Amino acid sequence: MKTEIYLIRHGQSTSNLTRIFTGQVDADLTELGKAQARATAEFLKDKKIEAVYSSCLKRAYETAEPIAENIGLRVIPIKELNEHFFGSWGSMSYDEVKEKYPLEYDAFKNDIGIFKAPEGESSEDVRKRVSFAAEKIIKENEGKKIAIATHGIVIKSLLTFWQNKPITEMKNEPVVTNGSVTIVEYENGEYRIVLKGADEHLKELKTDAPKL
């Protein structure tokens, strides 16, 4: 049976706007982010989604809420879908991190597969965590259509994993934009990327991926 996974990156957050490393620190959606969430919910309204999941972080959960409400479901929060835990970088600005942690910042920017956050997770830690959680969700919803609202690095991790690429290839996986939709099919133990980072439905609400 074919299972369809709709991966949604959360709408624009206050930390996206102010260029702050949040990771597992909570951040609110901006008004634009809320509008992106509503537009994405409208885009997915007729896709016959049967389950809606999100990370436990507010920006992802609030992105999932209008998707679930539109189709009469509730959001199921899963903490293993949370963003990369940045440790001592949490709530620091990009510029501050670049100044205080130049080597780690360079790895994050240019070779994220080998990155480990000071006092936080490595990219390998994240990939193990999120791939295990996603596989559990898929197993519990075999043959269904599932929406998962989560985060940029989580989506990069899953796409690399599902394409059987080594984690060192993660640097070549573009960061998808806020409110974008990535569609993946799972059948007979194999994943197929159908659509990656689609954001045309956002129209004038589109935002660019963050620049480091």
N, C-alpha and C positions, 0 to 999 in steps of 0.2 A: 504493500500500500504506500502511496506517495503522501508524504507529509510536507506541507508548505510552511516555511518560516518567514515572517515579515519582521526584519530587524529595523527598528526605528531609533535614530539618534535623537536624544532629547532636544527640545527647543532651546533657543539662545538663553543662556543663564547670565546672571549678573557677573559671574567670574569670567565668562567668555568675553563680556563687554569690557571689563577692566583688566584683562590679561593677568589673571591670578591662577596659580596652580591650586585646584581644589581637591581633585581625586575623590577621596571619601569624605571630605568636608562638605556639608550641605550648602547649597546655593539655590536661591530662588530663580524661577524663570523671569525674564524681563517681560514687559508687555508684548514686545515683538515675539518673544519665545512662546508666550501663551497663544498668540495669534497663529504661529507656526503649528503648534499642537492641534489647534482647532482645524486648520487647513489639512493637516495630515490625517486627522480623524475623518474628515469629509472624504478625502481621497480613498480611505480604506473602508468606507461605510458599506459598499456593495461587494466586498471581497469575500463575504461569508466566513469571516473569522469566528472561530469557536472557542478561543481561549486567549486571554490577554495577561501577559506577565510584564514585570518591570523590576529594575533594581530597587533597593530600599531608599535610595537617595531621592530627595524631594523633586529635583529637576527632571528625573526620569519618570517618577510616579505621576507627577502632574502632567507629563506628556502623554502617559498611557490613559489617564482618566477620561478625557473626551472620546478616545477610541472605544473604550469599554462602554461608556454611557450611550454612545450612538447605537450600539448593538445589544444593549440590555444585559451586559455582563459586568462583573466586578474585576478589578485589577488584583492579581496575585503577586505580592512583592517577594522577591528572592534575593537575599543579601549576597549570594555568590555572584550575582550579576552586577554588583557594584563596580565602580571605576577602580583603576589602579590606586593602591594605597601609597601615597607619595611620602609618607613619613614626615621628616622634618621640613619638607618642601610645602606641606599643606598650608594654604592661605598666604604663601609668599608670591610676590609678583615675578613675572618672567625675568625682568631686569635684575631683580635682587638675587634670584637663583643663579642667573648667568654670572653674576659678580662673585658670589660666595662659593659656588660649586661648579667651576668652569669645566672640569673633566666630565663630571656626571651629566651636566647640561649638554655638552657636546655629544655624548653617547645618546642621550634622549632625542636630540634633534636629528642626528645623522645615522645612528645605528641602534634603533630602539630595541632590537632583539637582544642585545647584550646589556641593556640598561638595568640597573638596580637602584632604586631610590634610597638615599641615605635614611636608615632606620625604617625603611619601608619594604615594599615588594619588588622583586625582579619581574621582568616581562615573562619569564618562564613560570613564575608563581602565578601570575595573572592568567596565563593561557591554561594552565592545569585547572585552576579554579573555575574559570568560565566555561571551558569546554566540557568539564564534568557536569556542571549545572545544566548546560544546554542539552546535552545528551540525555539527561534524566527527564527534562521537560519533554523532549521529543518522544522518548519511550512511553511516557505517560499519555501522550496525545497522538499516537500513531494513526496516520491516515487523516489527520485533521489539519486545519489552517490555524496557525498560531501567530500572534503578534507579541513581540518582545521589545519593550522600550528600554534602552540602555545607553551606553557611552561610547565615545570615539575609539578609545584604546581597546575596549572590550570587543567592538566590532572588528577592528583590525586583527585582534588575536583570533577571533573565531574564523574569519575568512581565511587567514593563513593556515590555521589548523584544518579546516574543512577542505582546503585544496591540497592537503598533504605536503605543504611546504615547510622546510625547516624554519625555526624561529628567526634565524638570521635574515630570512626574506621579508620579515615583517616591515622593514624599513621601506620596502618597495610597494607596500599596500597603502594607497592614499587614504588620508583621513576623510571620512564622509562628512557632509555638512549638517548643520542643525536642522532637525525635522525631516531629514531625508529617509528614504525607504530602500532597504536592500532585501531582495527576495531570493530565497534559497530553497531548493527542493531536496528532500531526502527520501531515498528509495533503495531497498535492497543493500543497505550498508554503505551507500555512496551519496555524496553531496554534489549538487549542481548549482552553480551561481547563475541565476536567471537575470537579475537586474541588480546593479550595484550603485548605491548612493543616489538614487533618483530623487530630484528635488524640483522638477518642473511644475509640480502641482502647487508649489509655494508662490510662484509668480513673483510679484514685487516684494514678497516677504523673505526671499532667499538671502542668506548670509554666506560669506566666504568661510572656508576652513581657516582655523587660526594660523597665523604666521609667527613662527618662533624667532 
